[in-house]
Amino acid sequence: ADGVVATELLEGLQPMPAVILSDVVMPRMGGMDLFRHLRASAVEIPFVLMTGYAPDADMPSAEDGVRLLAKPFSNDVLLQAIRAAVGRVTPPRR
């Protein structure tokens, strides 16, 4: 539903998921805030963030462990981004 629910679901979860797929814009806590909250808690799960908006300078990058997908995208592009996030293939080209 949102980043707050995601943090509650992840709390104490073992094993942790291999990747988190999240929208950037969500009620209460968006994807970027979820990413920053987990990193501040030393959780190093790779992220794939989806957005229908243009990225801004405050957006995390691949160097931070985040892949950004611009909506709309195909299933193939989503799969490539998830694989890239978990280190299986190179990221998709835009």
N, C-alpha and C positions, 0 to 999 in steps of 0.2 A: 504494500500500500504506500509506503514511504520509507525514508531513511531511518526514522525512529523505530518502526516495526522491524526493519532489517537488522539494526543493532541488537534489538531484543532477541531475534531469532538466532543471531550469531553468537550471543553470549553463552559461553560454555559448550558450544557445539564442537564435537570431535568425531571424525576429523573435520577440519575446516574445508570449505569448498575450494576447488582448484581455481575458480574465477568468479567474480561478481559481475553480473550484467545489470545495469541500472540506468534509468532515465536521469537526465540532468535536472529537469524541472519536476518536482513532486511536492505535495503539501508537507508542511512541518519541517522536513529535512530533505533537501535535494541530493542528487548524486554526488556533486562536488563536496558538499558538506559531509556526506557519508564517507567519502574517500578520505577527507582530512581527519575526521573523527577516528576512523580505524587506524590510519597511519600514526596519529598521536597516541593511540593505544598499542602501538608496536605490532599491529596486524598487517602483514605484508602480502595479502592476497592480491593478485592481478585484477585490474578493473577494465571493463569495457563500458564506456558511457555512451548513451544514445541521446541525440539532441536534434530538434527541429529548428534550432536557432544557430546563428553564426557563432563560432567560437570566439571567446574574448581572451585578452591577455592574462586573465586570472585562471584560465583553464589548465588543469594538470596535463602533462605530456607523457609520451611514451617513455621518456627517461625517468618519469616518476612511477612507471608501472601502469599507465593508463592508455587505453586505445579509445579514440573518439570516432563514433560513427554518426554521420549526418543522415537524418531521415529525409526521404525514405531510402531504404537499402534492401538489397535482395537477401535471400537466405544464404546464398553463397558468400556474400560479403560478410554477413554476420558470422558464419562458420570460420572464415579466414581470420577475422578479428579475434575470435575466441581462441583459435589455435595459436595465433601470434601471441596473445596475452599469456598463454601458458607455455610459450616457448617451443612450439612445434613447427611453425613455419614463419616466413617473413610476413610483415604486415601487408594488407592490401594497399594498392596504389589508388590514389584519388584522381 
